[in-house]
């Protein structure tokens, strides 16, 4: 399997990426990959430190003659989003990621790849182990649980870092240097639904929406990708006019920061209305395939009958209306584009997860904005809809936006280095996603920060892939930037 990275440059970076891809590292399960980082530190004789949540800082001394250069923090996160297609047998607690190359792209077989942020981790490890590059003192910071709660950055020890220049290695577009990001928070609505026995003469069926790309709920929210939960709710609302179904179960999505790719509902319908339901499903599938032919051409709607493990009870009619109504009316997608930065999403919301457990239906949503008051507004909108259907609403504290500093000294150096290497200026932008920079910057006032990385597409979905040629470019830029900072 290691042949999949044969001949790729830089060799050391790709070898580290291959090795960490063999280590299960879903959010909250970073111990094994943390040990891998510590082994790298120990075999090279570098000091390291862990804080209360087991973030790791590895310290590498400056190359000879550069001891008085400023300390640079290289920051990446150890965890990855663990998503797979339903027909793929993969245990993220035990199985390695199965890598495959397709031309200039590296991806995984039916699962997320983990290039977010495995490439950043591998790059930091390669800097630590490289002997032929020039740099000042290095602090390589590896945080935990970025993908599910930004826990590592939030709980980062306030005396862990001495550096005041931070290079975040967790962005996903070649040729772009990021200097700002959105803030965000989650809003969860829980409905304590009332149930009753399924009506006599009704049979259970499962309606499923699938074949969608899904993707990152920040970086791809503006692309018009299908949201399986929203599309399922649309079908249920539509079907209620002509089929006397009763809702027993609804499920979809798995991560707060991923656009849901699949969703399903278990219905009880009169035995003599099965054909009518099949006809509705076929009609609805045709509608979706036409509407999403350019962005989600693989979308499908199917109905399964027969051997279905179904609950014995259904939601009462009033609670059925509330559940479907909530899922159908909750906003999803771009709420407002930025006035200050052309092309940047300012505010968005993601209808992320719905789960049914016994007589409770939990709906998880995620809001983002680069404007704090707008973030509060869309979060309150979602919460109000939840309360209107007698839901219990919980909201996290969220995380702050990273406010852009176009006069950043390290940005000026980075732009000059990029121009020298590639004879063109980099794009300087803010990103509609939650980078850890905003949180770290709040803990370390005055931290001078930028973020950059190779091209990664489809993050947080099984379509995730990294463009191989841009990894070499990312590495060359990182090495040249470290040298230039050291010589300043």
Buried (B, 14 or more C-beta within 10 A) or exposed (E): EEEBBEEBEBEBBBBBBBBBBBBBBBBEBBBEBBEBBBEBBEEEEBEBBBBEBBBBBBBBBBBEEBEEBBBBBBBBBBBBBBBBBEEEEBEBEEEBBBBBBEEEBBBBBBBBBBBBBBBBBBBBBBBBBBEEBBBBBBBBBBBBBBBBBBBBBBBBBEEBBEBBBBBBBBBBBBBBBBBBBBBBBBBBBBBEBBBEEBEEEBBBBBBBBBBBBBBBBBBBBBBEBBBBBBBBBBBBBBBBEEBEBBBBBBBBBBBBBBBBBBBBBBBBBBEEBBEBBBEBBEEBBEBBBEBBEEBBEEBEBBBEBEEEEBBEBBBBEEBBBBBBBBBBEBBBBBBBBBEEBEEBBBBBBBBBBBBBEEBEBBBBBBBBBBBEEBBBBBBBBBBEBBEEBEBEBBBBEBBBBBBBBEEBEBBEBBBEBBEEBEEEEBEBBBBBBBBBBBBBBBBBEEBBBBBBBBBBBBBBBBBBBBBBBBBBBBBBBBBBBBBBBBEE
